[in-house]
Amino acid sequence: MKIRAYRREDIKAIAELFYNTVHTINAADYTEEQLDVWADGNIDLSAWDRSFQEHRTLVAVMPSDKGDETEQIVGFADMDSTGYLDRLYVHKDFQRNGIASALCDRLEQTADVAEFTTHASVTAKPFFEKRGYQVMQEQQVERKGILLTNYVMEKGYSPHHTQV
């Protein structure tokens, strides 16, 4: 696995990864109706690209199984200048391989902030707790009239992180 900076041409593969991950991995914790409003398959690609360009956005890639020089995107994450981790998703077929940890480590180590925040899904909450994040509050987010539970989580910076 390699971590590199986001490129504009990554957007379609990222949108597909996002949809597939939400609809498989998060299905254990959310209803089908909730999954459909969270990831409806109609991402505004230009808005996401703009957001990724404004944030520090990293992409985890592996060599494609096609045997050529192409890469397969297996995860992505983005953080704004305040230390807010906006999105963190790992391909449904590459879960529990350290990809999310590697992306978070890199973003946290290069951010010039004292603390980090994120809005973690029910599914992601244990991952962030293991990273030292604490739940500040549980909240209900409304999407198209449907409520989804997530958690506002924060973590103070520790200079003792080691780079992965």
N, C-alpha and C positions, 0 to 999 in steps of 0.2 A: 504494500500500500504506500502511496505517496500523497502528501498534502501539498496543494498548490493554491495560488490565488484564483478566484473566480474569473471566468472569461464570459463575455456576452454570449458566445455560441453554446455555453453550457445550459442556458435557460430552459430549453425544451426538455432535456434529459432530467433536469432538476424538478420541473413541474410533474413529470411522469413519476419520478421517484417519490415525491411528496404524496401524490394521490395514492399510489400503491401501498406505501408505508402506512399512511393513516388508515386505509381501508382493510389492512391485514393486521398490523401490529396493535393498533389502538382499538380494534374490534373487541378485545377482551374487556375493555373498560368503558366503552361507549356504545350506545344503541346505533342501529343502522341509520336511523333518522338523524342522529347527531353527527355521524360520520359523513353523511351526505351534505350537510350544511357546512361542515368544517372543510371538507375537500370535495367540492362539487364538480371538479374536472374543468372548470372555466376560469382558471387563473388569468388575471390581467398580466400577461407576460411583460409588457413594457413597464408597468408599475413595479413588478418584482425586480426586473433588471435595474431600474432606477434606484430602488432601495438597496440592492446588492452593491451597486456602484458607490453609493453614499456610505455604506457600512464597510467594515473589514469583513470580507466574505471569503471563506476557505472551502475548498472542495477536496474530498478524499477520492482518489482514483486508483484503480487497479488495471493491469493490462487486460485488454479484451480477450475473450476466449476464442476470438477469430484468428489468432495467430499473426495479426498484422500490428501496425503501430498504434492502433486506436486504443483509447482508454475507456473504461467503464466507470461512471460516477457511482460510488458506493456510499457517499454521505456528503452533507454540506452543513455549514453553520455560518451565521453572521451576527456581528456585534456592532452596536453603534458606539459613538465616541464617549457616551456616558457609562459604558459598561453593561448596557442592557443586551443580553443575549436574546435576539429576536427569534431566530429559527435554528433548530438543530434536528436533523433527520438523517437516519441511516437506512439504506436499502433493506427491504424486508428479508432478503436472502443473505445479508451480511451482518445480522444482529449479533451482539455479544462477542465481537472480535476486537474490541478496543478502539473502534473507529470514532465513536462519540467522545470518548475520553481524550483521544489524540487531538481531535478538533477543538474541544474545550480547552485543553492544556495550552495549545498554541495561541488561541484567542486571549485567554487570561494572561499568559506570560507577556504578550506584546501590548496589552492595554495599559494605558497610563491613567489608571483610576484606582481608588482605594477600595471600592466594593463593586460586586457584580449583582445584577438582578436578572430574573427571568420569570416568565409566566409558564409554569410547567403543567403539562397534562397529568391526569391521574396516572397514566402509564409511565411518564418520565419522572415523576416525583421521587421514587426510590433511587434512581440514578443520581439525581441532584443531591439528595440527602447524603449519599455516599461520598459526594464531592465536597461536603461541608456546607452546603446551602441549607438555610433554615426557612421553614414556612412562616411568612409574615401574615398571610391571610388566605383563606379559601374564598374563591369568588365564583359567581355564575356569569358567564359571558353569553350574550345573546347573539345568535346568528340566524337571520331570517325567521325570527320568532321562536327559535329553539334554544334552550339553555344548555350550556356545556360547563361542567365544573373544571376549574383549573386552580393553580396555586401561585400566588405571588411569593417568590423565594429570593432570598438575598444571601450573599456570602462576602465576608471581609477578605481582603487580599492577604495571602500568606506568601512571603518571599521564599519559602522553603520548597515550592514546587520544583520538581525536576522535569526537564524537557523530555518529551517522548519522541 
